[in-house]
């Protein structure tokens, strides 16, 4: 693995990061200015670049732009003082992986560099595998069946019926069937029969003669003529009006049709591929779809699986759509964490692949950083479980602990909190499922707050909150033997926050 490059004119920053990364057994190379970095890039390149934003002889933002020209996929972390937040915004716009505010906690900095390193390794693998992006993506068994069917049909011009939910990619399959067929050099013409009004659909399909109806100022070729020698894709065929189905059947039978208002028969050498999200057998039984047309179309049927049936394809599709959205918008492609991908894989995607593509477009515009985390996903992904069925089936765990009553007075809140057992140091995978929040201490808190409010105790909120915060911080400090940074990490708050709270609550006394 290539080394991590650190660029900072401050020797103490370089020293601290070098030692911390050495403990992680990571190779490091340090620089004092951007000029040396650019020179070194002629012979070597880093796995991750960590750069200060203000240095003699050059700016970290300028360095970022020049490095990204040479190595677009390289994760670059920009170190910046709090007063440089405007510059941090510029860093993100320039494609920075993340920015690291100074002064920083060394463990936090190492964790961030580790994240960038993992992402860089994954990008290296994807660069090899995706140097030429395939026209269709899918490793799931159901998609592999579709690919095999496309391969078997590659030398055929037989009529194909593609079924699948809306947004599942039926047109992509149709294009692939055309591309790998003997008609690949001919035109591929697509029409959505559900999107065109009935009165216009006949003219769209078969064309019209000049003067055939009001507004027909010129003769117009229809889609069958446009697709001559190639493939005509009829999407949502199940919604075609019944009377037009008869004309379509005639064309499929003998290749002959008439333009609207025309008297001379026209011929077109066209392969027809049809698609629908509806059950055509049911449509036939309901009398709204011709049975003879159904059998004419249903020569070879390909069923395209819904995205929820191939969740293992979501990561590859997500990365592909993020790259595509970035290219369309002319911006740097964003990366996505494994946690965020896991959340996407749990979602049922009623809109299928089209919905995922739209979400990736939204993330490209709206996600605040270059690396998309689970918290950056749209609101529908923020529920504990993305599947409504899973949420409904999940059992409700009993309270894990019942706290002593708070009825004795305000001071008992701290005693009650001390009764909560500390979190287990074992890995999450080795622990049983986390129980629901204890109804016991919430009920005790309700009784205590009710008693105080009824007695007219002033500033109840501040009184209980200070005890709550003081006990949490004191317990965390006891567990970490007074190490404030570690205590803050365990509590999920910042170093500055815990320092301020200790002063405010008088815990230093």
N, C-alpha and C positions, 0 to 999 in steps of 0.2 A: 504494500500500500504506500502511496506517495505521502510525503510529510505535510504537516500543517504549517502554513506560513503565517508569522505574526509580524505586523508592521506597526511600530510605534517608536517615537523618539524618546519616550520615557523608559529609562533602563529598568526602573522598578516594576513597571507593568510587564515588560518582556520577561523579567526574571520570574515573577510570580506565575505567569502563564506557562513558561517553560517547565518549571518545577512541577506544577500541577498536572500538566499533560505527560510529563515523564513518569509520574506515578501511575498514570493510566497506560503506560507502555506505548505511548504514541510518539512518533518521530516529529520533531519540530525544527523549523528553520526560521531564524529571526532577521528582521531588517529594521533599519532606522529611518528610512525614507522611501518614497515611492519610486524614485529613479532606480535604485538598486533592484527593486522588485521587477520593474519592467525589463531591466537588463537580464535578470536571472531567468525570465520567461523565455528567453531565446534558447536556453539549453535545458530547462526543467519546467515542471509545473506542479502546483500543490494539489492536495485533495480538498483542502478547505483553506480559504484566506481570511484572516482576522486582521482588520486594519483600523487604526485610529482615524479620526475625521480631520483633525487639524495637526499638521506636522510642518516643520521647516522644509522647504523645497518641494512642496506639493500638497494637494488636498486628497483626502480619502475618497471624496465623491468623484474627483477626476480620475483617480486610480481605478475606482470601480468601473467607470465607463470604459477605460482603456482595456482593463482585464476582460470585461464582458465582450468586447470586440473579438478578442482572441479565444476566450473560453466561455461561451455563452452559458454552459450548464454548470459552471463552477459556483458552489455556494460561497458567498462573501458575507461575512459578519462585520458590520460597522460599529466600532466603539465610539460613543459620543457622550459628552457631558449633558446634564439636564438642560443647560442653556442652549444646546444645539438641536433641540427637537425639530426645528424647521429643517435643519440639515438631514435629520433622520427621515423626514418625509421625502426629501430629495433622494435619499438612499434607496427607499422602497421603490420610488419611481424609476430609479436606475437599475432595479433588479436585484437589490440586496436580499440575502436569505433572511436576515433578521438584524436588529440593531441591539447593542449591549450598552445600557446606560452606565456611566461612571459616576460615583464609585460602584463597583459590582462585587457581589459575593463570588468568591472563587468557585465554590461548588456549582453555583448557578451558571457561571461562565463555562465550566467544563461540560455541564449537562447540555448547554446550547451547542457547543462545539461537537459534542457526540451526536446530537440530532443532525447537525449539518453533515457530519461525516457519514452517518448511516444513509442519509439522502443522497450524498454524492456517490456512494458505492452502488446504490440502487439505480441511479441515473446512468452510471457506467454500464451496468448490465442492460438497461433498457436501450441505451444508445446503440449497442450491438444488435439487439433483437428487433429494434424498431427503426433501423437505418432506412428500411424501405417499408413504410406502413402498409399493411395488407388492406385490401378493399373491404374485407369483412373481418370482424374479430369474434372469437369465441372458442374457448377450450372446453366448455361444458359438453357432456356426451350428446345432449339433444342438438346442439349446434354442429357437432361433428357429423351427426347423421345428415344434417342439411348439406354440409359441405360435400359429403360423399355422394349425395344425390345429385348435386350440381356437377360433380365430376363424371358420374355415369351418364348424365344428359348432355355432356359437352359435345358430342358428335351427332346430336339429334336436333330436329326442329319440331318435335312433337309439342302439342298444346299442353300447357301446365297450369294448374290451379293452385295458388298459394293461399293458405288460410292462416289466420293468426290475429291476435288482438291489435287494436289501433296503436300505432307507434312502435310496433315490434320490428319494423325494418323490412316490410314486404317488398317495397320498391328496390331496396338494395339487392335482395335476392333475385328479383327480376332482371336487374342490370347485370348481375353476375351471370345469370343464365344466358343473357344475350352476348356478353363479352366472351364467354367460353364456348360459343356455338359457331357453326359454320357461317352464320350471318353476322359475325362480329364486325365486318367491314361495312355493313349496311346501317341505316339509321335506327336509333332506339327512340320511340315516341311514346310518351306516357300521357294518360288522361284519367282524371278522377271523375267517374260518372256520377258520383253523389254531389259533386261541387258545382255542376252545371245545370241550370234550369232545364226542365223537360223540353220546352219549346226550342231551345238552342242546341240541345245535345245531338239531335239528329243531324243538324248542319255541321256540328263539330266533328262528328264521326265520318260522315259521308260527303261533306262538302255541299255546295249549292251552285246553281246556275245564276247568271245575272238576271235580275228581275223576278226571281223565284218568290220573293216576299218583300214587303216594305223595308227599305234599307239595304237590300242586296244590290249594290251598285256595280259590283264586279263578280265575275266567277271566282269561286274559292275552292281550293283543294281541301278535302277533309283529312282526318288523321290516318285513315286507311291508305290514301294515296301518298301521304307524306312518309308513311312507314314502308312503302313498297321496297321489297328486297331486304327488309330488316325485321324488327320486332315491334309489335304494338302492345303496350301494357295497359290493360283496362283495370284500374284500381276501383275497389268497392263495387264490383260487378253486381252484388246482391241488391243494390239500390237502383239498378237500371229499370226505367219504366217498362211495363209489360209489352206494349205495342212495339217498342224498339227492340225488344228481345227477339221478336220474329225476324226482323231485318238482319240482326246480328247472326242469327242461326243460318240464314240464307248465305251470308258471306262466308261463314265457317264451312258450309257444306260445299259450295262450288266456287268460292272466291269472286263472286259477281255481286255488284250493287249498283244503285242509281244515285246520282246526286239529287238533292232536293230541287224539284222543278225540272229535272233532267229526264230525257227520254232515251238516251243511249246508254246501254249497259257499260259499266266500268269494271275493270279487273285489277286486282292487287295481289301480289305475291307476298303475303304477310304471315309471320308467325305470331300467334296470339298467346300472351300470358295474362291470365286474369288473377285477381286477388280479392279477398273479402274478409271482413271480420265477423260476418254472420254465418249461421248454420244454414247452408243452402238446402239441405234435406228438409229442414223445417220450413223454409220459404216455399219449397215445392209443395209440401203438404198443406200449407196455408193458401195455395193457389195464386201466389204473387210472383212465382218464378217458374218458367217453363221447364218441365222435366226433360224434354228432349235437348234443350240448350244446356241444362246441367250436365247431362251425360256427354254432350259434345265437348264441354269445357273440362270435365273431370277425367281426362285421359291419364294424366299423372298428377297426383296431389302431393304437395309439400306442406307440412304443418310447421309453422315457425313458432318456437316456444316463446312464452312470455318471459320478460326479464327476471321475474321472481323465481322462475324455474331454472335459472342459470346464474345464480348469485355469484358464483366463482368468476364470472366474466366481468363483474362490475368494476374491479380495480383497473383492468386493462382498458375498458371502455371509458372510464373516468379520465385516465391520463391522456387517452387519445383525444377526447373532447376538450380537455383543458388546453392541449396543444393547438387544436383546431380553432378554438375561440380566441386564443392569444394571437394566432396568425391572422384571423379575420379582423381583429381589433388593432393590430399593429403594436402589441405590447409584449412584454416578457412573459413567458408561460409560467404559471404558478404551479407549485408542487403541493402535494397533499400527504398528510401524515397517515400512518397505518390506523390510528384510532379513528380518524375521520372516515377512512375507507371502510372500516368495520361497521361504523354507523350506517353508511350507505348500503352495505351488503345486507343489513337487517331490514331494510325498507322494502315494501312490497311493490312499489312503482306501478300504480294503476295506469300511468301513461307510458309505461315501458321505456324503450331506449330513447324515444323522443323526449320524454320527461327528464331523463338523466342528462341528455344533451343540453336542454334548457337550464337545468340546475348548474351545469358546468359553465355555461355562459354567464349566469347570474354570479357565480363565484368569481369568475375572472374580473367582473366589474366591481363587485361589492365586498369581497373578502379583504380585510384591512391589511394583511401582510402577504408576503410572497409565498409563505408556507401556510396552507389551509389546515386548520385544526378543527376538531369536532365542534367546538363552540362557534365556529364561523359558518356552519351549515345553516340553511334556511330554517325557520321556526318548526316546520313539520318534522324535522329530524332531532329536535331537542327533547322529545319525550324519553322517559327511561327506556322504553322499548318501542321500536318503530312499527311493530306489528300489533294492531288492535286485538287480534285473536290471542297473541301471547300475553298481553296485559290482562285480558279477561280471564285467562286460564291460570295466571300466576297466583299461588296461594299466599295468604296474608300471614306473615310470621307473627308469633306471639311476642310480647315485650321481652327484651333480653334481660332487663334488670328493673326492679321496682325500688325506687328511692325512698328514703325515710320521709315522713311527713314534714311539710314546711310550716306546720301550724304553730310551732313554738316561737317564731319570730323571724325578723329579717336576717339575723345572723346565721340561721340554719340553712340558708341557701348555699353558702360556701361549703358547709358540712355535707350537704346532700350531694353537691357536685363531686366531692372527694370520693364518694361511694361508687362513682362510675369507673369500671375497670379500664385500665390503659389498653390502647390498641395493641393487638398481637404483632410481634415483629416478624411473624412468618409470612412468606409470600402469599399474595391474595389467592393464588390458585389452590393453595393448600388449606385455606380456611373455608368453613361452611358459608353459605349465602348469608349476606349481611341482613340482620333483622330490621324490621320497620322501627322508626323512632319510638322510643319507649313512651307508651301512653302514661306510664306511672308517674314519671317526673313532670310531665306536662300537666297532669292533673294536680300534682302537688304544687306546681308553680301557680296554677289557676287559683287553688285555695289560698295560697299565701298572698298573692296579689289582691284577691278579693277581700281578704281580711284587712290588709293595709288600706285599701281604698275605702272600705266601710268605716275604718277608724279615723279616716281623714289624715293619714300620714302624708306629709308634703313630699313632692318630687319622687313619687314611687318609681317612675321609670328610671331616673338617674340612680336611685338608691340600689335597685335590683341589678341594673346593668353593670354598675361598677363592681358589685360583688361577683357577678357572673364572669366578667372579663378578668378580674383580679385572680379568681380561682383558676380559670383556664390557663392564664399565663404562668401562675405560680406552679401549677401541676406540670406544665411543659418544661419549665426551668428545672424542676426537681428531676424529671426523667432524663433531661440532657445534662444534668450536673452543672447548671448555670450557663451553658453555652447558648447565648441569645440567638445567634444566626440559625443554629440547628432547631431551637425551639420555635422560631418564627416559621421555618420550613414545615415543621410538623403541624403547626396550627394553620398553615396556608395563608400567612400574612407576610408583609414585607419586613425587612430588617428595620427600616426607619419607623414603621408602625409600632413594632414591639418596643423599640427604644422610647418612643413618645408615650406609649401607654404605661410603661413602667414608671416613667417620671410623673405622669398625671395621677396614677393610682397610688403613688408613694411606696412602691415595692422596693425601692433602693434603700429605704430607711432601715 
